[in-house]
Amino acid sequence: MSTFSSLAQTIQPLDAAERFATLPPEYTPTKRLFIKTYGCQMNVYDSERMEEALVPLGFQATDMVDTADLIIVNTCHIRAKAEDKLFSELGRFRIVKNKRKDAGQSTIIIVAGCVGQALGADILKRAPYVDVVVGPQTYHTLPETVMRILWAQPNQPKISLGFPKMEKFDELPQERGLKGPQAFLSIQEGCNKFCKYCVVPYTRGPEYSRPLSDVLQEAKHLVDLGAKEITLLGQNVNAYHGLDAGGKETSLGRLIMALAECPGLTRLRYTTSHPRDVDDDLLCAHRDIKILMPFLHLPVQSGSNRVLARMNRQYTREFYLNIIEKFLQYNPKMAFSSDFIVGYPGESDDDFQDTCRLIDQVHFAQAFSFMYSPRPGTPAAMVKQLDEQIKSQRLQHLNGVLDGHRLAFNQTFQDQVIPVLVERADEDHGCMGRSEYMHSVHFTHPFCAVGDILNIQIQSSSHNSLKGVVV
């Protein structure tokens, strides 16, 4: 049963026009929606879906928070001080809400995402001006929730959390929007790995994979809208095991092979992967599927076996390096990015040097590195922590090692001609697009359009981007 079907049992089965006709007099068919998104691509995808779910209620997105009738803060619990950032942001939005109230206008404030799931009612205690808290698996309830607020129903629930059996993808609108040539497509959520530093299993729940047919249908819809590139998303995206029409589990590699048959789809990516879930199907996909980009984000976190065991990562550095070697055997064009945690509890100088040596072995094209910060409720937060100065010094050194490899990788493209998917074309003919390896590539051209794939000869490179000319 859809969200609006459920709502109909409470009020009446109305179509969109009838809903607006019977809403309170102060309601106008066009309301302004402001969404602040923190975190990874999964949260970006969730924010897009929340926006799409609210369109039938007359909401349109705005970048002007001061004019917003509905403010959603989509939170992330992975980074440091996530809670402090949330309540600082909420304090700013409280001022907006009070000013609009003085002007006779109402503002709904909703906290969504992983911090919402983790803190729940504590958010309402610390910030009672917040109207609703929803978790990452229950944001499909927002249309009904917002409708009830607009109807001023007295028993409106303020908290919607947990991991309901009815999957949110069944409740979300089938239609998708598109804001450029790239699109995100969530195929897997949750995690069963329970790394000792991570809150994802507690905020996103256990692993769940969408059925193969649902993924293919949404991908086709996105391509019909004009998407040239699709990025498949999941907390452990390569743990995907969605069922096909015959009830048989499908691997990520086989899903990619099926998506490759979608007319008009020219690029395909996926993130984020776990080393333990790499299988032969995925390796073969990187060998055989031309639209699958030869760039893989494969988090390792540490190059020390001792630290990896303390993290409960369930692999060794040797296992990780063997996976890298296998990818290169199947596709020599492959390049890699990764995540690194510096200063994990118990990390010694030798452990840290093991991480630096692993980086020198793999030559990562890109990477994300962070000082370890405790996440409340996780096992790693309950043991003795390293000195902050030591963590800071190690992070600075690690970033220097990573920057050197990134620049060296970028310099290998000097004078090469590479395909670039255009993301931006300005009136002054300045253009920017993405390479197969996610470089920002800058060039000028008087006639290119967003979504074009152009061949660019690279003339210069930096740590962060490439520059060239159209050939």
N, C-alpha and C positions, 0 to 999 in steps of 0.2 A: 504494500500500500504506500503511495507517495505521501510526501509531507502535506500537500494540499488536500489529498483525500482524507488524511487524518484530521486536518483542521475542519473539514466539512462536517464531520460527525459532531463537532462542538458548536459550529455556527450554522452555516448552510452551504450547500454546494454552489459556489459562485464562480463565474469565469472572471478574467482579469478586469474587464470593463465594469462588471457588476460590483466587484470588490471595491474599486475606486469610487463608484457611485454611492456606495453605502458607508464609506469611511467617514470619520468625524469631519465636520465642516472645515476645521483648520488644516486638514490634510490636503496637500496638492499632489497631482499625479507625478510630479518630478521632485524627488527628494535627493539630497546630496549625501554621498557616501564617501568617507575618508578612511582608508585602511593604511595602517602603519605596520610594515612587515619586518620582522627580525629573522635571521637564521638562513637556512639552506634553501636549495631549490624546491624542496618539498613544501616549505612554508610559502614560497612564492606561488606554487601551484595551488595550495590550499586557499590563499588569498584570492586568486583568480576565480576559483570555484565559488567562494563565498559571494564575491561580487556578482557572478552570473546567477547565483541562486536568488539574489535580492532584486534583480532586474524586473521580474514580473510584479513586484510590489511598487514599481515606479522609481527605484533608486538608480542614480547615475553617479559614477565615480568623479571625485574632484581632488585636486591637489591642495585646495584651500581649506585647511582644518577649521578656520574661523567661521566658515559658512556651512559646515557639515551638520546635517540633521542626524546622522548616524556615524559614530566613530568606532572602528574596530582596531584593537591592538592585537596583532597576531604574533605571539611570543615564541621564543626559543629558549630552551633550558640547557643548551650545550655549552655556551660560552660563559665566561666569568661574569659574576655580578649581574646575572640575568634579572633577579628579583629587584635589585636596586634600580636598574634601568627601567623596569616596568613601572615602579611606583613614582619615579621621577617623571616619566612620560605622563602618567595618569594625573599627576599634580598639574601639569601644563593643560591637560584636557579638562580638568575640573574648572580652571579659570575660564576656558572657552564656554563650557556649559553654563556657568553662572552668568556670564555676560549675555549670552543668548537668552537665558531665562529672564533677565532684567529687561530685555527688549521684546519680551512676549513670545519667544521662540523656544521650542523644546529640542533637546539633544539627548540621544541614546548613546551610552558608552558600553561597549562590549569588550571583554577580555577573552581572547581565543588562544589556542595553541597549547604548547607543552607546559609553560609556567601556569597557565590556567588549570590544566589537569593536575599539576603537582600541588598547587596551593589551595585550589578550590575555595571553600568558604572563607579562608583567611584573607583572601583578596577583598571580599565584601566587608570584613571587619576593619581592615586597614583603610579601605577606600569605599565607604558606604554609598558614595555617589555613583559607583559603577552599577549598571542596570543588570547585566547578565555576564556569567562566566561559562564558557563552553570549552570542551576539550577538543583535541585534534580528530577524534573519531565521532564527534557528535555535532559538528558545525552544520550538518545538513538539517538540523532542527531550527536553524536561524529564521527562515521565512515564517514559520508558524510562531516562533517566539516574538519576532518583531511585530507581526500582525496583531498578536495579543496585546502588546504594549500600545500600539496605535489605537486599538479598540478600548484601551484602558480597562482591561479585565483585571479584577482585583486579585485573582489567585495565580497570577503569572509566576511560574517558577523562575528563580534567578540563577540556578545552577544546572548545567547539563553536562555531565562527565561520564566516564566509564568507557567500556568497550562493548557496546550492544551487539547482540547476535545479528540483527538486521544491518547489513553492511551499508555504510553511508553512500557508496557509489550507486546503489539501487535507488536512493532517495534524491540524489542530486539531479539537476536539469540535464537532459540528454544533449541539449544544444550547448556549444562552447563558443567563446569569443576568441579573437586573435588580434594581437597588437603588433605583430611583426612577422618576419619570415620564419622565426623559430617558435616552437611550442613545447611545453612540458606535458607529459602524459604519465600519470601515476599508475603503475602496474602492481606494486607490492608495497605493503606497509608493515610496520612492526618489526620486532627483532626477538630472536630466541637465544642470542649468543651470551648475554649477561656479562659483558666486559665490566670489570669491577669499578671503572671510573664513570660509567655511562648511565644516564637516566632513561634512555629511549625505551627499554622494555617496560618501564613503569609509566611512561607518559604516552606512548604510542601503542602499547599492548603487544600481544604475540603476533608472529608472522601471519600475514594473510595475502594471498595472491588473487587478483581478479581473473575471471574466466577469459580464456583466449578470445572468444568471440566478442566480448565486450571491449577488449583492448583493440582488436582489429577494427571494430565499428567506429570507435572514437578516433583512431588514427585516420581512417578514411575521411571522417567528417572534418578533421583538422586540415588535411590536405585539400579537401574541397574548398575550404575557406581561404586557402593560399599558403599554407605552411609548406616550406621547402625542407625544413629540418625539424626532427622530433627528438627530444631527449626523454628517454624512459627513466622514470624515477622510482626509487624505493629505498628504505632504510638499509636493506641488504638486497639490492635489486637483482643480483645474480642468484639469489635464493628463490627466484620466481618459480612457481610450480602450479600455475593456473590450469584448470581443467579444460580439455577440448570438448567438442560436441559429443564425443563418445565416452566422456568421463575419465579420460586418461590424462595424467599430469604432463604438462608441457614445460620444457626447460627454457631459460632465457635465450639460449642459442637457437632453439627451434622457433621461438617467437620471433626473433630477429629475421630468420629465414622467411617466415610467413609475411612479415612486414615489408620485406624487400620486394615483394610482388605487388605492392600498392602503387599504382600509376601516379606519377607526379611527385613522389617522395624521393628527394635527392640526397639527403643526409640523415644519418641515424646515429644517436649516441645513447649512453646509459650511465647512470650514476646513482648511488655509490655502491661499490662492490666490496665484498669480503673475500680475502684470499682463500678461505676454506671452501667457498662455493664455486670456484672456477672448475669447470668440467670440460670434457672433450667437445661437447656441442658448442660451447662458447668459443673455444679455440678454433674450431672449424669455421664458425661464423666469421671470425676475424680473417681467416684465410680466403673464404669464398665469397663473402658479401661485399661488393664494391661500395655500396652506400654506407656501410658501417665505418665510421671514422677510425683511423689508426691511432687513437689517443685514448688512454685508459687511466681513470683515477682509481688507484688501488691503495687504500690506506694501510700503512704498515705500523705506524705509531712509535715504534722503537726498533733499533737494530740489535738490541741485547736480548738473548734468550732468557736471561734471568728476569728482566723487566717484562718481557712478553708473557712469561708464566705468571708473574704477579698480577698482570692485567687480565689474565684469563683470555688471551687472544686465541688460544688453541692452535697455534702454529709456531714454528721456529724461524729464525732468520734464513736458515738453509732451505726450508720449505718455501718461503717467500721468494728467495732468489731463484729457486727452481721454477716457480710459476712465471717469473719474469722471463727466464730463458725459454720456456715453452712458448710464450706469446711471440717472442722474437723468431723462434724457429718456424712458427706458422705464418708470421707476417713480419719480415725484417723492417718494414716501415714503422712499426709500433714505437710510440714514445709514451712516457708514464708521468703521472703526477701522484702525489701522496699526501698524507697527513702525518704530522709528528707531534708528539706530546713530550715536552721537555720538563725535567724536574719531577717526574712521577715519584711517589713515595718510595724510598729505598734505592733510588737510582744513584749509582756510584760514578766516579770519574771514568772508570773503565767501561761501565755501561754506556755512558754518554759517548765515549770514543767509538764504541761499537756502532752506534747510530751514525756517526760521521763517516765511518768506514763503509757502511752500507750505502750511504748516499754517493760516495765516490765510486762504488761498484756499479750502481744502477744508472747514474747520471740523469737524475730526474729533470724533466723539462720544466715542470712547475711543482710547487708544493705549498702547503699551508702548515704553519708551525705555531704552536701555542705553549705557553707555560701552563703546567697543570694547575687547575683550580678545583677544589673539592666541590662536588655536587651533593647536597644534603641527601642522606638516605642511602648513598652508595657505599659499598665496602671500603673503597679507597679513601673515603672521607673520614674514616674512623681510625686511621693509623697515623703514626707520627709523620709530619710533613717536612719537606726540605725547606731550608732557609730561602726566603724570597730573593735575596741578593744572588745566591748561587743559581737559582732558576733563571734569573734575568741575564746573568753572564753567559750561561749556557745557550739561552735562546739567541742572544746577540751573535755568538760564535756560529751557531747552527745556521742562522739566517745568512751569514756571510758565505758559508759553504754552499748553501742552496742557491744564493744569488749568482755565484760564480758558474755553477752548472747551467742555470737558466740563461745567462748571457751567452755562454758557449753554445748552447743549443740554438738560440736565436740567430747567432752569427753563422750557423751552417746554412742558412737560407739566403745568404748574400749572393746576388745575381741569379738566383733560381726563379723560375716561373711557377707560381702556385695558384690553385683555384681559391677564390675568395667569395664568400656569400655576403652580399651587400646588406648591411643593417641600417645604414643612414646615408642619405644623399641630401646635402644642404644646398641652399639657393646659390651659394658662392662656388658651387661645384666641388666642395670638399666632401669626401666620402670616407666611410669606415665600414669594414666588414670583418668576417672571421675566417681564419685559415682552418684547415683540417685539424690543426693542433690547438685551436682556440686562441691563437694570437689575435690581437687587435691589429688590423692592417689598414693603414691610412694612405689615401691616394686622391688624386683629383680627376674628375671626368665630367664633361658637360651633359651627358645623356644617360647615365646609368640610373637605374631605379632600384628601390628596396626589393630584395628578393632575387635580383640578378646574381648569377655566378660568373665572375670575370677572372681572366688570367692576369695576374699581377706579377711583374718582374720586381723583385726586392732589391732596393738600392741602399738601404741602411737599416740598422737594427739597434734596439736598446734592450734594457732588462724587461720592459713591459710591452713593447709593441714593435711592429715592422712598418717601413714606409717603402712605397714603390710606385710604378707607373703601369698603366694598362697596356697590354700588348695584344 
